[in-house]
């Protein structure tokens, strides 16, 4: 049976509507996953679509969303830092739960991986967490700001070019992105954890996966995405990541 993609919107709890896509397969649904995109990425970037659709084909319905101010979602990205990403995920999980689609699995790519770690303890239905190329330290993302970081701190806001696009970023964004103790969150995660990371990742180094693994408690697993790039632009890499996630998560779905 053919799968389907459902366009959805929901409130983020802070006055903005967020856009999402729910991927479903035509057959039996084993469980539901919530997918958090990478930094400045949206629900429609290639790896998000491929992983979500592959998971759906394997029986895991998957919601992929645009964070506040990105893609088709409302709001101001330049003021919405990491803490807002976390709140967006909690709002998405609540929305799914209201539909009878409680998310048992949280999957996050890059900074989205850090976000699902932070959100998981506040999502009662979440039984397992997966990170893909995630940084251990949330502030890692600020390294991409270059000289604009000093201008934001000195002037209150500045234009920053990220992933080929211009964003006006404020000090509020910086404040929301700093001061996160991911080590403590991992130690108290209380969910099974799967870490996927490419040894050749040039954006978020493989040492981040080691730090995440060391900080987390069991049950935890690590799988190498050998040969993949950070954004999983290769279709085989995205499919492999989804296949591994599906097999590993079966115990908790």
N, C-alpha and C positions, 0 to 999 in steps of 0.2 A: 504494500500500500504506500502511496506517495505521502511525503511529509508536508508540513505547512508552516508558513511564517505569519504570525499574527502581530500587527502593529498595535502598540499599547501606549497609553500615557497615564501617569499617576502623579500625585502631589508629593513633593519632597519634604513637606512639613515645615518649609520656610518660605512659602509663598510662590514657588515656581513649579511648573509642570515639567516632568522629565519624560523623555521619549525612550521607548524600548522596543525590542523585537523578541517574541517568544517562539522558539523553534520547537516543533513537535514532529515526531515520526508518525507514520500511519499505523504502526502496530502497538504492542503493549508498552506502557510507560513504566519503567523500573523505578524512576525517581525524578526529582527536579533539581536543576543546578542554577545558580546565579553567577553570571560571568562579569567580572570587573575589568574593564579595558586598561591598557597601558596609559602612561602620562600623555595628555593632550590627544589621545586616541579616542575614537567614538565606537559606537556599536557596529558601524559598517566598515571598519578597517579589516583588511583581508584575513588576518589570523583569527579575529573574533568571529567572523562569519564562518570560516572553515571549521574551527573547533566546535562552535555551537551546533552547526549542522551535522557534524560527524557524531557528536555526543547524542544528538536527537535520533540519528539513525541507529545508534546503539542502545536506544531505549531511555535516554536521559534527556527529558525536555529541558531546554536551556534558555534563560532570559539574559539577553545582552542589552546593556543600557548606555545611554549618553549621560555622563556626569553633568552636574550643573554648569551651564554656560557653554557646553560643547555640543556639536552636532545639531540635532533637532530639539535639544532641551533648552528651557528658558533659564534665565539667571545670568550672573556676571562671573565668568571664569576668573577674571583678574582679582576678584575678592574672595573666591571660594577655594580655600586651600585644602590640604589633606584631610583635616577634620570634617570638612563638608563632604568630601568623597565618602567618608565612613558613614556619615548620616544619610547620604543618598542610598547606600547599600542597605542600611537598616530600613529605610522607607520602602525600597524595592522588595525586600523580604516580607515586610508587613503587607504590601500590596499582593504579593503572590499568595500569602497565607489567607487573605480575605477572599481569594478566588478558589480556595481549596487546593492550591498548588504549593504547599509549604516546601521551601528549599532545604533539602537535606545536605546539599553539596555546595560549597562556595569555591569558586575558581577565580584567581586573579593573576593578570599578566603584568609584569614589571611593577610599577607603583601600585597597580591594582592588586598585586599580591600582598603588598604591605597593608593595603586597605582591608582585605578580607581577614587578615590576621587580627586587625584592630576591631573589626565589626563582629567577628564570630561569637564572642562571649555574650553579645547583646541580641543574638538571633537564636532563639530557643530551639528552632527546628533543625539548625545546622549540626550535622553529625561528623562532617569531615571537611577539611580545608586543603586546597591545592594552590601552590604558588608556581608561577612560570617566569623564570628570569627576574625574580624579585630582589630589590635591594634590602639589606638588613637594616640600614639606617634611612629613615624617611627623608632626611635632609640631603641625601645623595642627589635627589632631583634638582636641587638648587645649583648644582655644578654646571647645569646646562644654561644658566642665566648669564654667565660670563660677566663682563663689565657692567651690565645692566643691574646686577645685584647691588652694587655700591650706589648707583643712582637711585634705586628704589629706597634704600635705607636713608639716603641723604635728602631726597626730595619728596618722599612719600609715595611716589608711583613713577613708573617709567614703561616705555615700550620694550617688549622682549620678543625676540624672534624664536619661536619654538616649532620644530617640525615644519619649517617653511612658512609658518603663519605668524602674523603680528598679534600679540596680546598686550593689553595695558594692564600691568600687574601692580598691585598696591602692597603697602606694608602689612595690611590685613592678611593677605595671602601668605606672606612670609611667617607671620605670627602663627597662623593656622597650620603651618607645615613644620614648624620647629618644636622641639621639646617633647618628642614622642619616645617613650621608653619601650621599644619593640622587644627588647630582651625580657622585660617583665611580662609583657603580653604573651610572648611565646611560652614562658614558664607556666603561665596560668591559662593557657589556651583551652585545655580540657576537651579537645577534639583531635581525632586522627589527622596527621599532617603528611602530605606528599609534596616534596620539593623537586621541581623539574628545572634544570638549568643547563645551558650549553657551555662546555669548557672554553669555547672560543668566543663567548659573548664579549664584545668590545665596548658595550654600553654599561652593563652592570656585570662586573667581573665575577668569576666563579667563586671567589673567596666569600662573596655574600651568601651563597648557598651553604657554605661551611659554617658560617656564623649563625645562620638561621637554624641549621640542624643541631648545632651544639647547644643553643639556647632552649630549644624545644624539648619537651618530655616525650616519652613513648606513649602511644604508637606513632612512629615517624619513619618515613622512607625517603630515599633519594634516588632519582633516575637521571642519568646523563642524556641530554639531547645532543649527542655527538654530531658535529658538523652544522648545526643550525645557527642562524643569526639571531640577534636579539628579538626582532619583530616576527620571527617564524614566517618569513615571506615565502619559503618553499612549501608547496602543498603537501609534500610527503612528510615534512617536519611537523606541520600542524596536525595532519591525520595521525601521525605516530603519537603525538602528545595526547590527543583525544582518546586513542586506543588504550594507552597506558592508564589514563585517568579512569576510563570506564571499567577496565579490569580491576584496578586497585580499589575503586569506590564500591564495587559490588558487595563487599562485606558489610557496608554501612547503609546501603539503600534498601 
